[in-house]
């Protein structure tokens, strides 16, 4: 029967079985977002009225509402900090906005309010989404488990399980605790922990992890760890801990803000009070002080920094890379070491048949061998079975109807195809039961395929080996080019961090051009490898896609997740996301970040010259307020237009070229952007 006419079993239920449950904080659930949205809407109503020449009573109240909606929260927060004798920049910006309004620059002050309110809302949303993802990860572990007790079984909460308890895991259930198999056999999908693309066969003596998904068999597991000490719980703890390690940078920024705030307040008061001491009138002194506050305000410096970074973010977004903040865009260019995950990152994450090897004397061609195996595997839901059937369909082979189908976990499938008994399964389980002289040829091919990094599947016809299939995860077409580009950018060869077996890792690394390979790693091992590099003075960029990559992504200087197949936690923990899974965009966005950082330095110099000239003019001479506002706003326009150069497609094309990046950061002074 043609393959197109065979109805394949539904896989809808299984398709999402391994996914991390999603918990999403709605944007409008955050008070910061609601107030920022209100301030922006009011500003957009007031601005056209003012520009159109409407009377003040038409747009004045709207601007007043902008100040109230966007400013009350930072003002209240700033006043609370002031009670602790801490003056933060948020309060200073509110004062500057009110000062601008007091001398007639109502629109400038309102715009400043809107910018600050929007920034606060985005920060609150990012924090909430990350917390959602971490909490959602805990949902991988089931709430209850079936504990074996004397005389039967009972359902208990997983947190009540203790070391030594025995739990019963039925087909399709999630495992409730870390432990060791003491009875039964099955395959377990543990991609969330190890990143392995294929379910792992489990039998007595093998370790299993909480939150992983049992296959078609039944297991009895002896609990070896408490719920709070499970691998999945430790992933959550490490992710949160690694995120907190970024706090020193934040503390440094806060110190700078505090000093700047105190300096601005002191300078403004001096500009107001000193002339009074020499007999100047109050109005003149106040006007000079307000002019000083306007021209010395940090708006030009902020705009000097943000347009290049935001333009680079927008350009990267158009080309499939979501960079979560301007800070992330700046940090991308600082990376001088790279760590890559294997499955789903350098590879496509889907097993595919890469070799069809009929045995000599079996009387079968590649097509007939694959068609027989695919017909027998057709009713199965195992990922390897899907790979075999997909390969047959890709070749346009006609599949016969399988009869008397049966499946044994960890062994394989058996079915009658065209009157012959076809068995497809594990060489380790099938070949030992066959006379050595008959199995020798198959064992030789199996060894060759496994040495090449493939998973070998043997095919028997009426109990006699007739061929071997090689199945492997296929490397992405742009993996080698990406690895080479990243090596040029950073000045060092990337390293491969994977939970997969060493042979598969070595094969993939050879294809991708990677020499530093670390295989068989659990999530904490990946994070430790990243920390080791960070402690050695490197700024590590980690590229991954799975839950098991989240601790490493959080521990890294910068983390990038693959978006199409990435887990929820990886996407939320990462600083940037490759939306279309195009690896070549990673070195391009790093090069674009470096271009943005160069423009930031240019803009800071331009802004610094404008502010210095205007401040000196105001202090030494007499700077008219309109000219001061014009100079201040002019500087923001100049630096803004300079930064917008990175919006052009040509900027991305230059970054994407093999030589589009400048030399590695270690070979030149790092530019500080504040």
ABEGO torsion letter per residue (X at the ends): XBAAABBBBBAAAAAAAABBBBBBBBAAABAAAAAAAAAAAAAAAAAAAAAAGBBAAAAAAAAAAAAAAAAAAAAAAAAAAAAAGBBBAAAAAAAAAAAAAAAGBAAAAAAAAAAAAAAAAAAAAAAAAAAAAAAAAAAABBABBBBBBBGEBBBBBAAABBBGBBBBBBBGBBBABBBBBABEBBBBBAAAAAGBABBBBBBBGBBBBBGBBBBABBBBBBBABBAAABAAAAAAAAAAAAAAAAAAAAAAAAAAAAAAAAAAAAAAAAAAAAAAAAGBBAAAAAAAAAAAAAAABAAAAAAAAAAAAAAAAAAAAAAGBBBABAAAAAAAAABABBBBBABGAABAGBBBBABBBBBBGAGBBAAAAAAAAAAAAAABABAAAAAAAAAAAAAGBBBBBBBGBBBBBGAEBBBBBGGBBBBBBBAAAAAAABBAAAAAAAAAAAAAAAAAGBBBBBBBBGGBBAEBBBBBBBBBAAAAAAAAAAAAAAGBBBBBBBABBAAAAAAAAAAAGBABBBBGBBAAAAAAAAAAAAAAGBBBBBBBABAAAAAAAAABABBBBBAAABBAAAAAABABBBAAGBAAAAAAAAAAAAAAAAAAAAAAAAAAAAAAAAAAAAAABBBBAAAAAAAAAAAAAAAAAAAAAAABAAAAAAAABAAABBBBAAABBBBBAX
